[in-house]
Amino acid sequence: MQPLLANPVGWFVAFWLSWAGHQWLTFAHAKASARRSLPRFALVSSGGFAVNEAAYAVLLHRTGLGYALALAIVLAMVAVLTWIASRRWAFSGTHRRAPVPRPPDATGPDAPSR
């Protein structure tokens, strides 16, 4: 199979494995809902795939690099960008930091008597 044709097949399989791994392992602490993270990750991953495919094609056709080296360069670059976008947006949870408790009101019903 031609490298540029094999790339979409690889992306499709990797998309589902990546989403599941990020949802339940890598970013599980964020507690992002699957309903929210799946479409967001689809956008991140699709964008990553578009950059991957374009950069791979450019490196294959405009440089003297072999396909394995070109693919390694592109995969490393896209993996970092996709991870950052996933962490900051696709799998960002809905939880907020807990509010800092305020000291009891000195004039309220629980105030110590003097």
PyMOL commands that set and color helices and strands:
alter all, ss='L'
color gray80, all
select helices_A, chain A and resi 3-26+28-30+34-62+67-90
alter helices_A, ss='H'
color red, helices_A
deselect
rebuild
show_as cartoon
